Amino acid sequence: MSSENSKVEAKRVFIGAGCNRVVNNVSWGASGLVSFGAQNAVAVFCPKSAQILTTLPGHKASVNCTHWLPSSKFAFKAKNLDRHYLLSGDSDGIIILWELSTLNNNQQWRHVLQLPLSHKKGVTCITAYMVSETDAMFASASSDGVVNVWDVSFPSQSSEECKVVCLDSICVDTKAIVTLSLAELPQNPGRFALALGGLDNKIKLYCGERTGKFTSVCELKGHTDWIRSLDFSLPLHTTEETANSIMLVSSSQDKVIRIWKLVLVGDVGSWRREITLASYIEGPVFVSGTFTYQISVESVLIGHEDWVYSVEWQPPVIDSIDGRLINHQPLSILSASMDKTMMIWRPEKKTGVWVNVVCVGELSHCALGFYGGHWSPNGQSILAHGYGGSFHLWRNVSSSEESENWQMQKVPSGHFAAVTDITWARTGEYLLSVSHDQTTRVFSSWKNDEGNEAEDEQWHELARPQVHGHDINCVAMVQGKGNHRFVSGAEEKVVRVFEAPLSFLKTLNHTCAGGEGSFPEDLQADVQVLGANMSALGLSQKPIYLHSSSEPLERNGGGEGMDTFETVPEAAPAELKEPPIEDQLAFHTLWPESHKLYGHGNELFSLCCDHKGNLVASSCKAQSASMAEIWLWEVGTWKAVGRLQSHSLTVTHLEFSYDDTLLLSVSRDRHFSVFSIQRTDNGDVSHKLMAKVEAHKRIIWACSWNPFGHQFATSSRDKTVKIWSIEIDARIKQILALPQFGSSVTAVAWTGLDHKEKSGCVAVGMESGLIELWNIKIIEIEEGTTATAALALRLEPFMCHVSAVNRLAWRPTEKCESNQRLLTLTSCGDDNCVRVFNFKF
């Protein structure tokens, strides 16, 4: 990656993001990769490494659905492809085609095109049929009841471009169409069936050719509620008879799955239907080209206890029939439901009756269930995405074909709403993020099983200290010695203080940082709290003590091996030796709440802690000077020790100088204020407003101090970043303004590079999602302070956020590698993503 001045190398280390909570959002490709929508980004993850590889920028609205070309269903047609394609549709009706090039094991993404005809309402579903390796048909549905059918041909050489043609636009209904499936009719090349399902209880069947025009041929009745998912099988090639038929599986909000069989019954001229009672049971008949087809109900599957959101046929497997290798369609269906289970259904060998042979997930009392389930290309793994933006992956680890053993695997995780604030632990062992999804999450790098060096460190979610009932806006780590503590502020008037439990401290030893001495093990003996339980309303989290006096835990026949401590049955906090899975994160990694700080009159907006760990400053949403007060709290006693008045509107960001003598605040009122903070001899805190300056033409979003002096940066909606200096006579003057940026500057963070030269690096985050690094050099001369700036690096869009950057934070500790300084930056944004970058200076 080139830079304009000094050579700065950038490496993407980690992306954490949750999945948009919509059906049809996830697709597992023949490439082995999984795509999903994370707000308006299209994210791609590798199930093997459980890491999100990239996010694709292009959509302005939330991404509703993604679909690989070829998907896992057509993996048998995609051997050794060096280019795969991905479709993504958003809630504005826009569909984008992306290309993944895998030449020389180097993955390169590019935006190929935006479909010329966009839907007027949000895209709800995309389905495709691979005719050959370079030709496909796909259909897209919208919430206004319009379905568009497309033909796409992929280039055989890299110099050529993709060609996309709209074959037909079908206006089916005024109601939304939420599911589609395409199939080639048996023994009838070039003729296709398209099944549609939506907000009534009928499945609509259309037929057409590759040249265009689809016409309605029949409706399938049977379900008693909205149709949620449809999937055609590929032709069944086991015997002569089954090569004439394909199956369609449908699921509905009536909790029932139906399997329909579409059979070729003869030529148009040779086949006559007798009108008998039996013919009504056998189902409707339709003509396509020169052939007649009949559809009948094959089976009705009842087993789920809630809406069945998705059904999917297992992808074809290679079998040897009469010495020939042939791809055959397994009679195996995966279903996913809001009852938090996924089931695999197969017909019994003897009777042919369809039964549920595998059930994963659990019928849980909490949280809603699954929005969709997907097969891996080889049929050995199944993936669900759930209500909490989470993934759940099971792999069949059984070596024999007779028995199956489905075990949970590691998956990527993250927030499923805008991430509002982020901070590092005191010595950078982990980072802590908060979000409008009402959770606080801890991410850290884990030691690899192979014991590789940090080059290949893999980041995972380590804990979920707070699961709340309000959107969380801000967080600050309490500095200083002692146990790990943080304060968080949500859409409520209370600041909450949390303290790390013993289970977390022990788990931290298994991460790469390994609790690098910020809280030594001999002091951990004083921690008496093992974990925390959630309250009924999801507001306060009560501690679980090591030697709890509650009634004994009766589990596993009287709780053997539990004699050292007894816990409340709900949560079972434990030392984790590998990255936790979703169920552990949601319930067993909470931190107990130690204090509530009352005082603000509105919802909390910003928090910070000084570097010695003595004071916490907080602000709330405000439209008057009295509400815009900044409160100071003493760490330990948690008493209010100051109320700082200066601003007239919401204080958007607060930060203490590195020597803790000054507090900087910036506000919606376009001013910044600098307060001097002193401790008197008897330990009281005194504060004085030193200066209040109207600094920008629009709202000021963020500020950051120079680690080496009393200079600071402010960033604003007016697209500028300004550098200010506090002179010896306490005057504040502007010493530099960076050139105007392309969009509103929403985040800024300053880190030191060289103490002697007073040089540093300022990271700048924008509303567009882009991030830039600027080298700043402070020059102190007799006449006053001046500064010079040079652009060090502009991160390419595929590495950056896709929506506004909300916060940037440099890791407090740095490493040196072969005379190069390695700095780590974390960022969070409205695209639900937490990102970590390494930079070599």
C-alpha positions in Angstrom: 0.0 0.0 0.0 1.6 3.2 -1.1 1.9 6.4 1.0 2.8 9.8 -0.1 5.6 10.7 2.4 7.0 8.1 4.7 6.7 4.3 4.2 3.9 3.2 6.5 2.8 -0.4 6.1 -0.8 -1.2 7.0 -2.2 -4.6 7.9 -5.8 -5.5 8.7 -5.7 -7.7 11.8 -9.3 -8.2 12.8 -12.9 -7.3 11.9 -15.7 -8.1 14.4 -19.3 -7.7 13.1 -22.7 -9.3 13.7 -25.1 -10.4 11.0 -28.1 -8.2 10.0 -31.2 -9.7 11.5 -33.1 -10.6 8.3 -33.9 -13.8 6.5 -31.9 -14.6 3.3 -29.0 -12.5 4.5 -26.4 -15.3 4.5 -25.0 -17.3 1.6 -22.4 -20.1 1.7 -20.5 -20.2 -1.6 -18.8 -22.9 -3.6 -15.6 -20.9 -2.8 -16.0 -22.2 0.8 -16.6 -18.6 2.1 -19.7 -17.3 3.7 -21.2 -13.8 2.9 -23.5 -11.8 5.0 -24.8 -8.2 5.4 -23.5 -6.1 8.3 -25.5 -2.9 8.2 -24.6 -1.5 4.8 -21.4 -3.5 4.4 -21.2 -6.9 2.7 -18.9 -9.0 5.0 -17.2 -12.2 4.0 -15.8 -14.8 6.5 -13.9 -18.0 6.3 -15.5 -20.8 8.4 -12.1 -22.6 8.7 -10.4 -19.7 10.5 -13.6 -18.2 12.0 -12.2 -14.8 10.8 -14.0 -12.1 8.8 -11.7 -11.5 5.8 -13.1 -8.3 4.4 -16.1 -6.0 4.0 -17.2 -4.7 0.7 -18.2 -1.0 0.4 -20.8 0.1 -2.1 -24.3 0.0 -0.5 -25.8 3.1 1.0 -28.6 1.2 2.8 -28.8 -1.9 5.0 -27.9 -5.1 3.1 -30.9 -7.5 3.1 -29.6 -10.5 1.1 -26.4 -12.0 -0.4 -26.1 -14.8 -2.8 -22.9 -16.5 -4.2 -22.6 -17.5 -7.9 -22.0 -20.4 -7.6 -23.4 -21.1 -4.2 -22.7 -24.4 -2.2 -25.6 -26.0 -4.1 -23.6 -25.7 -7.4 -20.1 -26.5 -6.0 -20.0 -29.6 -8.1 -20.1 -27.3 -11.2 -17.3 -25.1 -9.8 -14.2 -27.2 -9.5 -11.0 -25.2 -9.7 -12.6 -21.8 -10.5 -10.3 -18.9 -10.0 -13.1 -16.4 -10.1 -16.3 -16.4 -8.0 -19.1 -13.9 -8.0 -21.4 -12.5 -5.3 -24.7 -10.7 -5.5 -25.9 -8.4 -2.7 -29.2 -6.5 -2.4 -30.2 -3.7 0.0 -33.2 -2.1 1.4 -33.2 0.7 -1.2 -33.6 -1.9 -4.0 -30.0 -1.7 -5.3 -28.3 -5.0 -6.3 -24.5 -5.1 -6.8 -22.4 -7.8 -8.4 -18.9 -8.4 -6.9 -16.0 -10.5 -8.2 -13.6 -12.5 -6.0 -10.4 -13.5 -7.8 -8.3 -16.2 -6.2 -5.4 -16.4 -8.5 -2.1 -17.5 -6.8 -4.0 -17.9 -3.5 -4.3 -14.1 -3.3 -7.9 -13.0 -2.8 -8.7 -9.8 -4.7 -12.2 -8.3 -4.6 -13.7 -5.8 -7.0 -17.0 -4.1 -7.6 -18.1 -5.3 -11.1 -21.4 -3.5 -11.6 -24.7 -2.3 -10.1 -27.7 -3.9 -11.8 -29.2 -1.4 -14.3 -32.8 -2.0 -13.2 -33.1 -1.5 -9.4 -36.2 -2.4 -7.4 -38.4 0.4 -6.1 -38.6 -1.2 -2.7 -36.1 -3.2 -0.6 -34.7 -6.5 -2.1 -35.9 -9.4 0.0 -34.4 -12.5 -1.8 -32.0 -13.5 -4.5 -31.8 -17.0 -6.0 -29.7 -18.4 -8.8 -29.3 -21.4 -11.1 -25.9 -22.1 -12.6 -26.5 -23.3 -16.2 -22.7 -23.8 -16.7 -19.5 -22.5 -15.2 -19.8 -19.2 -17.1 -23.6 -18.8 -17.4 -26.2 -18.4 -14.7 -29.8 -17.2 -14.3 -30.9 -15.4 -11.2 -34.1 -13.9 -9.9 -34.5 -11.1 -7.3 -37.6 -10.3 -5.4 -38.8 -7.1 -3.7 -41.1 -6.1 -0.9 -43.5 -4.5 -3.5 -44.2 -7.8 -5.1 -42.0 -7.4 -8.2 -39.7 -10.2 -9.3 -36.9 -9.6 -11.8 -35.3 -12.5 -13.7 -31.7 -12.0 -15.0 -29.3 -13.8 -17.2 -25.6 -13.3 -16.4 -22.5 -14.6 -18.4 -19.1 -14.5 -16.8 -15.9 -13.8 -18.8 -13.7 -16.6 -19.7 -10.7 -14.2 -19.9 -9.8 -11.6 -17.3 -9.8 -8.9 -20.0 -13.6 -9.4 -20.7 -16.4 -8.1 -18.6 -19.6 -9.7 -17.1 -22.8 -9.3 -19.2 -26.1 -9.0 -17.3 -29.4 -8.9 -19.1 -32.9 -8.5 -17.5 -35.0 -11.3 -19.0 -38.3 -10.4 -17.4 -40.0 -8.3 -14.7 -43.0 -10.0 -13.1 -45.4 -8.0 -11.1 -46.8 -10.9 -8.9 -48.7 -9.2 -6.2 -49.0 -5.9 -4.3 -47.7 -7.8 -1.2 -44.0 -8.6 -0.6 -42.4 -11.7 -2.2 -40.0 -13.0 0.5 -38.6 -16.3 -1.1 -37.7 -17.6 -4.5 -36.2 -20.7 -6.0 -35.2 -21.5 -9.6 -34.8 -24.9 -11.3 -34.4 -26.3 -14.7 -37.4 -28.5 -15.6 -36.6 -32.3 -15.9 -35.6 -33.5 -19.5 -36.3 -30.0 -20.8 -33.1 -28.0 -21.2 -33.5 -24.2 -21.4 -36.9 -24.2 -19.7 -37.1 -23.1 -16.1 -39.5 -23.2 -13.2 -39.6 -20.3 -10.7 -41.3 -20.8 -7.4 -42.4 -17.7 -5.4 -43.6 -17.4 -1.8 -44.8 -14.4 0.1 -47.3 -12.9 2.5 -50.1 -15.3 1.7 -50.3 -19.0 2.1 -49.9 -20.0 -1.6 -46.8 -21.0 -3.5 -46.9 -19.5 -7.0 -45.2 -21.4 -9.9 -44.0 -19.6 -13.0 -42.3 -21.2 -16.1 -40.2 -19.6 -18.8 -37.2 -19.9 -21.1 -33.7 -18.5 -20.9 -34.7 -16.0 -23.5 -37.3 -14.4 -21.2 -41.0 -14.2 -20.4 -42.2 -16.2 -17.4 -45.8 -17.1 -17.2 -47.9 -18.2 -14.2 -48.7 -22.0 -14.5 -50.2 -23.0 -11.1 -50.5 -22.3 -7.4 -49.7 -24.8 -4.6 -52.0 -24.7 -1.6 -51.5 -26.4 1.7 -49.7 -24.0 4.0 -51.9 -22.0 6.4 -49.6 -19.0 7.0 -47.0 -16.9 5.2 -44.5 -18.9 3.0 -41.0 -18.2 4.4 -38.6 -20.4 2.3 -38.6 -22.4 -0.9 -35.8 -24.6 -2.4 -35.8 -26.8 -5.5 -33.6 -29.9 -5.5 -31.5 -30.7 -8.5 -32.8 -33.6 -10.7 -32.6 -36.9 -8.8 -30.3 -39.2 -10.9 -30.3 -42.4 -9.0 -32.7 -44.3 -11.3 -34.4 -43.7 -14.7 -37.7 -42.9 -13.0 -36.3 -40.2 -10.7 -34.3 -38.4 -13.5 -37.8 -37.2 -14.6 -38.5 -35.4 -11.3 -37.3 -32.7 -9.0 -38.5 -31.8 -5.5 -39.5 -28.5 -4.0 -39.4 -28.0 -0.3 -41.3 -25.2 1.4 -41.6 -23.9 4.9 -44.0 -21.5 6.5 -44.9 -19.6 9.6 -47.5 -22.4 10.2 -44.4 -24.3 11.6 -44.8 -27.0 8.9 -42.4 -28.1 6.1 -43.9 -29.5 2.9 -42.1 -31.5 0.2 -43.6 -31.3 -3.3 -42.6 -33.6 -6.2 -42.6 -32.2 -9.7 -42.8 -35.1 -12.2 -42.6 -35.2 -16.0 -45.7 -37.2 -16.9 -45.5 -37.2 -20.7 -45.7 -35.4 -24.0 -48.5 -32.8 -24.4 -50.2 -35.0 -27.1 -49.8 -38.4 -25.5 -50.9 -37.7 -22.0 -54.6 -37.1 -21.1 -55.9 -36.5 -17.6 -58.9 -38.3 -16.3 -61.0 -36.2 -14.1 -61.3 -38.4 -11.0 -61.2 -37.9 -7.3 -57.6 -39.2 -7.3 -56.5 -36.4 -9.7 -57.4 -33.8 -7.2 -55.2 -35.5 -4.6 -52.4 -35.9 -7.1 -52.1 -32.2 -7.6 -52.1 -29.6 -10.4 -50.8 -30.2 -13.9 -49.1 -27.7 -16.2 -47.5 -27.7 -19.7 -44.1 -26.3 -20.6 -42.9 -26.6 -24.1 -43.8 -30.0 -25.4 -44.0 -31.7 -22.0 -46.6 -32.0 -19.3 -45.7 -31.9 -15.6 -47.6 -32.8 -12.4 -47.0 -31.6 -8.9 -48.0 -33.5 -5.8 -47.4 -33.5 -2.1 -44.6 -35.9 -1.3 -44.5 -35.4 2.5 -45.4 -33.1 5.3 -42.8 -32.6 8.1 -43.9 -31.5 11.5 -41.3 -31.1 14.3 -40.5 -27.4 14.8 -42.3 -25.5 17.5 -42.1 -22.0 15.9 -41.9 -20.4 12.5 -39.7 -22.2 10.1 -37.6 -19.5 8.4 -35.5 -21.6 6.1 -35.3 -25.0 4.3 -32.4 -26.0 2.1 -31.5 -29.2 0.2 -28.1 -30.7 0.9 -25.7 -29.9 -2.0 -25.0 -32.8 -4.4 -22.4 -35.4 -3.5 -20.3 -37.5 -5.8 -21.3 -41.2 -5.8 -20.2 -44.1 -7.9 -23.0 -45.7 -9.8 -22.2 -48.7 -12.0 -18.6 -47.7 -11.9 -19.4 -44.1 -13.1 -18.8 -41.1 -10.9 -22.1 -39.1 -10.8 -23.3 -36.1 -8.9 -26.4 -37.1 -7.1 -28.9 -35.1 -5.1 -29.0 -36.5 -1.5 -32.5 -36.8 0.0 -31.6 -34.6 2.9 -33.1 -31.2 4.0 -31.8 -28.7 6.6 -34.4 -26.6 8.3 -33.9 -23.6 10.7 -36.6 -22.2 13.0 -37.4 -19.5 15.4 -37.5 -22.2 18.1 -33.7 -22.0 18.1 -33.1 -25.4 16.6 -31.9 -26.7 13.2 -33.0 -30.1 12.0 -31.8 -32.4 9.3 -34.6 -34.5 7.7 -34.1 -37.7 5.6 -36.4 -40.5 4.5 -36.0 -43.8 6.4 -34.3 -46.5 4.2 -37.0 -49.1 4.7 -40.2 -47.2 4.8 -39.3 -44.0 2.9 -41.0 -42.0 5.6 -39.3 -38.6 6.1 -38.0 -38.3 9.7 -35.9 -35.8 11.7 -32.5 -37.5 12.1 -30.4 -34.6 13.5 -31.4 -31.7 15.8 -28.9 -29.1 16.9 -29.4 -25.9 18.9 -31.5 -25.9 22.0 -35.1 -25.1 22.8 -34.1 -22.1 24.8 -36.1 -20.0 27.2 -34.3 -16.9 26.2 -33.6 -15.0 23.0 -35.4 -15.7 19.8 -34.1 -18.3 17.4 -32.6 -18.8 13.9 -33.3 -16.7 10.8 -31.7 -19.2 8.4 -29.7 -22.4 8.0 -27.1 -23.3 5.4 -25.1 -26.3 4.2 -21.4 -26.2 3.5 -20.5 -27.3 0.0 -19.4 -30.8 1.2 -22.5 -31.3 3.4 -20.3 -31.9 6.5 -21.1 -28.5 8.2 -24.2 -26.5 8.9 -24.5 -22.8 9.8 -27.3 -20.9 11.4 -27.6 -17.1 11.9 -29.7 -15.9 14.8 -31.7 -13.2 16.3 -28.8 -11.8 18.2 -26.8 -11.2 15.0 -24.8 -14.3 15.9 -23.6 -17.3 13.9 -23.8 -21.0 15.1 -21.7 -23.6 13.2 -21.8 -27.3 13.6 -19.5 -29.8 11.9 -20.0 -33.6 11.6 -16.8 -34.9 13.2 -17.8 -38.6 12.9 -15.5 -40.7 10.7 -18.1 -43.4 10.0 -20.9 -42.9 7.5 -23.4 -44.8 9.8 -23.3 -42.4 12.8 -23.2 -38.7 13.0 -21.6 -36.5 15.6 -22.3 -32.7 15.1 -20.0 -30.5 17.2 -20.1 -26.7 17.6 -17.3 -24.8 16.0 -15.8 -21.4 16.4 -17.4 -18.6 14.4 -16.8 -14.8 14.0 -19.0 -12.6 16.2 -19.6 -8.9 16.8 -22.2 -6.2 17.3 -25.4 -6.2 15.3 -26.1 -2.5 15.6 -23.9 0.7 15.4 -20.8 0.5 17.6 -20.7 3.8 19.5 -17.5 3.7 21.5 -14.3 1.6 22.0 -11.4 1.6 24.4 -8.3 -0.4 25.2 -7.5 -2.2 28.5 -4.8 -0.4 30.5 -1.9 -2.3 28.9 -3.7 -3.2 25.7 -4.4 -6.8 26.5 -7.9 -6.5 25.1 -10.3 -4.0 23.7 -13.8 -3.1 25.0 -16.6 -1.9 22.7 -20.2 -0.7 23.3 -23.1 -0.6 20.9 -26.7 0.3 20.3 -27.3 -3.5 20.3 -27.2 -3.0 24.1 -24.1 -5.1 24.7 -20.5 -4.4 25.9 -18.0 -6.8 24.3 -14.4 -7.7 25.0 -12.2 -8.7 22.0 -8.7 -10.2 22.3 -6.1 -12.1 20.3 -5.9 -15.8 21.2 -2.9 -18.0 21.1 -3.0 -20.3 18.1 -3.3 -24.1 18.7 -0.1 -24.5 16.6 1.7 -22.0 18.9 2.6 -19.7 16.0 4.0 -16.3 16.7 1.9 -13.2 16.9 2.1 -12.8 13.1 -0.9 -15.1 12.8 -2.6 -14.0 16.0 -6.4 -14.6 15.7 -8.8 -12.3 17.4 -12.1 -13.5 18.9 -14.7 -12.2 21.3 -13.5 -13.1 24.8 -16.5 -11.9 27.0 -19.7 -9.9 27.0 -19.4 -8.1 30.3 -22.7 -6.1 30.0 -25.9 -7.2 28.3 -28.3 -4.3 28.9 -31.8 -3.1 28.4 -30.8 0.3 26.8 -28.7 1.3 23.9 -25.1 1.9 25.2 -23.4 5.2 24.0 -20.1 5.4 25.8 -17.5 3.5 27.8 -14.2 4.3 29.6 -11.6 1.9 31.1 -10.7 2.8 34.7 -6.9 3.3 34.7 -4.4 2.8 37.5 -3.7 -0.3 39.6 -6.0 -3.0 40.9 -8.7 -5.1 39.2 -9.9 -4.3 35.6 -12.9 -1.9 35.8 -14.9 0.1 33.3 -17.7 2.6 33.4 -20.4 2.7 30.7 -23.2 5.1 29.9 -26.4 4.2 28.0 -29.7 5.8 27.0 -30.4 6.3 30.7 -29.3 8.8 33.4 -27.1 6.4 35.3 -23.4 5.7 34.9 -22.7 2.1 35.7 -19.4 0.7 37.1 -18.3 -2.9 36.4 -15.5 -4.9 37.8 -13.8 -8.0 36.3 -14.8 -11.3 37.9 -12.3 -14.1 38.6 -13.5 -16.2 35.7 -12.5 -13.4 33.3 -9.1 -12.9 34.9 -8.3 -16.6 34.6 -9.5 -16.7 31.0 -7.3 -13.7 30.2 -4.2 -15.9 30.9 -5.0 -17.9 27.8 -5.0 -15.0 25.4 -1.9 -13.7 23.5 -1.5 -10.8 25.9 -1.8 -13.3 28.8 -2.7 -10.6 31.3 0.8 -9.1 30.8 1.1 -8.1 34.4 -1.5 -5.3 34.6 -3.1 -7.2 37.5 -0.7 -9.9 38.9 -2.1 -13.3 39.9 -1.1 -12.9 43.5 -3.5 -10.0 43.8 -6.3 -11.9 42.1 -6.7 -13.9 45.3 -8.6 -11.0 46.7 -11.3 -11.2 44.0 -14.2 -12.9 45.6 -16.6 -12.6 42.7 -16.7 -15.5 40.2 -19.1 -14.0 37.7 -22.5 -12.3 37.4 -26.2 -13.1 36.8 -28.5 -11.2 34.5 -31.5 -9.4 36.2 -35.0 -10.0 35.0 -35.2 -6.6 33.2 -31.7 -6.8 31.9 -30.5 -3.7 33.8 -28.4 -4.6 36.8 -26.1 -7.6 36.9 -25.8 -9.2 40.3 -22.5 -10.8 41.4 -22.0 -14.6 41.9 -19.6 -15.0 44.9 -16.9 -17.7 45.1 -18.3 -19.1 48.3 -21.9 -18.4 47.7 -24.3 -19.0 50.6 -27.3 -19.7 48.3 -28.8 -23.1 48.3 -26.6 -25.9 46.8 -26.6 -26.3 43.1 -28.2 -29.5 42.2 -26.9 -30.5 38.9 -25.4 -33.8 37.6 -26.8 -35.6 40.6 -25.9 -33.4 43.5 -23.2 -31.3 42.0 -20.0 -33.4 42.3 -16.9 -31.4 41.6 -18.7 -28.2 42.5 -17.7 -28.2 46.2 -15.3 -25.3 45.9 -18.1 -22.9 45.0 -21.9 -22.8 44.5 -23.5 -20.7 41.9 -27.0 -19.5 41.0 -28.2 -22.0 38.4 -28.7 -19.4 35.6 -25.0 -18.5 34.9 -22.1 -20.8 35.2 -19.0 -18.6 34.8 -15.8 -20.6 34.2 -12.2 -20.3 33.1 -12.2 -20.5 29.3 -9.2 -22.1 27.6 -10.4 -21.4 24.0 -12.6 -18.7 22.4 -16.1 -19.0 23.8 -19.1 -19.8 21.6 -22.3 -17.7 21.5 -24.2 -19.4 24.3 -21.3 -19.0 26.7 -20.9 -15.4 25.7 -24.5 -14.5 26.2 -24.9 -15.9 29.7 -21.7 -16.9 31.4 -19.2 -14.1 30.8 -21.1 -11.2 32.5 -19.2 -8.8 34.9 -20.9 -7.8 38.1 -22.0 -4.2 38.4 -20.4 -2.6 41.5 -21.8 0.9 41.5 -24.4 3.2 40.0 -23.6 6.9 39.6 -26.6 9.2 39.7 -26.6 12.9 38.9 -27.2 13.5 35.2 -30.6 14.7 34.1 -30.5 13.2 30.6 -29.1 10.2 28.7 -25.4 9.7 29.0 -23.3 10.7 26.0 -19.6 10.7 26.8 -17.2 9.3 29.4 -13.4 9.4 30.1 -11.0 8.4 32.9 -7.7 10.1 33.8 -4.4 8.3 33.3 -3.7 7.7 37.1 -7.2 6.2 37.6 -8.4 8.9 40.1 -11.2 10.6 38.3 -13.9 9.8 35.8 -15.6 12.6 33.8 -19.1 12.2 32.3 -21.5 14.2 30.1 -25.1 13.7 28.9 -27.4 14.9 26.1 -28.2 18.5 26.6 -30.1 21.5 25.1 -29.3 23.9 27.9 -26.3 25.0 29.9 -27.5 23.4 33.1 -27.9 20.0 31.4 -24.5 20.3 29.6 -22.6 20.2 32.9 -19.6 17.8 33.0 -19.6 15.7 36.2 -16.4 14.5 37.9 -16.5 11.3 39.9 -13.8 10.0 42.3 -12.7 6.5 41.5 -13.1 4.2 44.6 -15.6 6.2 46.6 -17.5 7.0 43.4 -18.7 10.3 44.9 -19.4 13.3 42.6 -16.5 15.8 43.3 -17.1 18.4 40.6 -19.6 19.9 38.2 -18.0 21.8 35.4 -20.0 24.4 33.6 -19.1 25.9 30.2 -21.1 24.4 27.3 -24.7 25.1 26.2 -25.3 21.9 24.2 -24.3 18.3 24.4 -20.6 17.6 25.2 -19.7 15.1 22.5 -16.2 14.0 23.7 -14.0 14.4 26.8 -10.3 13.7 27.3 -7.8 14.2 30.1 -4.3 15.4 29.1 -1.5 12.9 29.7 -0.3 14.6 32.9 -3.9 14.7 34.2 -3.7 18.5 34.9 -6.2 19.5 32.1 -9.6 18.2 30.9 -10.6 19.0 27.3 -14.2 18.9 26.2 -15.8 19.5 22.8 -19.5 20.1 22.2 -22.3 20.5 19.7 -22.2 24.2 20.5 -19.0 24.4 18.2 -16.8 25.3 21.2 -14.1 23.5 23.0 -13.3 24.1 26.7 -10.1 23.4 28.7 -10.4 23.0 32.5 -7.5 22.9 34.9 -7.9 20.0 37.4 -5.9 20.2 40.6 -5.8 18.2 43.8 -5.5 20.2 47.0 -3.3 19.1 50.0 -6.3 17.5 51.8 -7.1 15.4 48.7 -10.1 17.5 47.4 -10.4 18.2 43.7 -10.4 21.8 42.5 -11.3 22.8 38.9 -11.2 26.0 36.9 -12.3 26.9 33.4 -9.1 28.1 31.6 -10.5 28.8 28.2 -13.6 28.4 26.0 -13.0 28.8 22.2 -15.4 28.7 19.2 -13.2 26.4 17.2 -15.3 25.2 14.2 -18.2 26.3 12.0 -20.2 23.1 12.7 -20.5 20.6 15.6 -17.2 19.3 17.0 -17.3 15.5 17.1 -14.0 14.5 18.7 -10.7 15.6 20.3 -7.4 14.1 21.2 -4.3 15.2 23.2 -0.7 15.0 22.1 1.0 12.4 24.5 4.1 14.5 24.5 2.7 17.9 25.4 -0.2 20.4 25.8 -1.3 20.3 22.2 -4.5 18.8 21.0 -6.6 18.1 17.9 -10.3 18.7 17.3 -12.4 17.4 14.5 -15.7 18.6 13.2 -18.6 18.3 10.8 -17.1 21.2 8.9 -14.7 18.6 7.4 -11.6 20.0 9.2 -9.1 18.9 11.8 -7.4 21.7 13.7 -4.3 21.4 16.0 -4.2 23.7 19.0 -1.5 24.5 21.6 -1.7 25.8 25.1 1.1 28.4 25.4 3.2 29.1 28.6 1.0 32.1 29.4 -2.1 29.8 29.3 -3.2 31.3 26.0 -4.7 28.8 23.5 -3.7 29.3 19.8 -4.4 27.4 16.6 -1.1 26.2 15.2 -2.2 24.1 12.3 -5.3 23.1 10.2 -5.1 20.0 8.1 -6.3 20.3 4.5 -10.1 20.0 4.2 -11.3 16.3 4.1 -13.9 14.8 1.8 -16.6 14.4 4.5 -17.4 15.2 8.1 -14.6 14.2 10.5 -16.2 12.1 13.2 -13.1 10.7 15.1 -9.5 11.6 15.8 -6.8 10.0 17.8 -3.2 11.1 18.5 -0.3 8.9 19.4 3.4 9.7 20.0 6.2 8.5 17.7 9.4 10.2 18.9 9.6 12.0 22.2 12.8 13.9 21.3 11.5 15.1 18.0 8.0 15.8 19.4 6.6 13.9 16.5 3.4 11.9 16.5 0.7 10.4 14.3 -2.9 11.5 14.2 -5.5 9.0 12.9 -8.5 10.7 11.3 -11.9 8.9 10.8 -14.7 10.2 8.6 -18.4 10.0 8.1 -17.7 8.2 4.8 -15.9 5.4 6.8 -12.5 6.3 5.4 -9.4 6.5 7.7 -6.2 8.5 7.1 -3.0 8.8 9.1 -1.2 12.2 9.4 2.3 12.7 10.7 2.4 15.7 13.0 5.6 17.4 14.2 5.5 19.9 17.0 8.1 22.7 16.9 8.6 24.8 20.0 10.5 28.1 19.5 10.8 31.3 21.5 8.0 33.0 19.7 5.6 30.1 20.5 4.6 26.7 19.2 4.2 25.7 15.5 3.6 22.4 13.8 4.0 20.7 10.5 1.8 17.9 9.0 2.2 15.3 6.2 -0.1 12.6 5.0 1.4 9.3 6.1 -1.2 6.9 4.7 -4.7 6.8 3.2 -6.2 3.4 3.9 -7.9 1.9 0.9 -11.7 1.7 1.0 -11.8 -2.1 1.2 -9.9 -1.9 4.5 -12.0 0.9 6.0 -15.5 1.2 7.5 -18.5 1.5 5.2 -20.4 4.0 7.4 -19.3 6.7 9.8 -16.3 6.0 12.0 -17.5 6.7 15.6 -14.2 6.3 17.5 -10.5 5.6 17.0 -8.1 4.5 19.7 -4.4 3.7 19.7 -3.2 0.7 21.7 -1.3 1.9 24.8 1.6 -0.4 24.3 3.7 -0.7 21.2 6.2 -3.2 19.9 9.4 -2.8 17.9 10.2 -5.2 15.0 13.6 -4.9 13.2 13.9 -1.1 14.0 10.4 -0.5 12.9 7.8 0.6 15.4 4.6 -1.5 15.3 1.5 0.5 16.3 -2.0 -0.9 16.7 -5.2 1.2 16.0 -8.7 0.1 16.7 -11.8 1.7 15.2 -15.6 1.3 15.5 -18.4 2.6 13.3 -22.0 2.7 12.2 -21.4 -0.4 10.0 -21.6 -2.6 13.1 -17.8 -3.3 12.8 -15.0 -3.2 15.2 -11.6 -3.2 13.4 -8.0 -3.6 14.4 -5.1 -2.5 12.2 -1.3 -2.8 12.6 0.9 -0.1 11.2 4.7 -0.3 10.8 6.4 3.1 10.9 
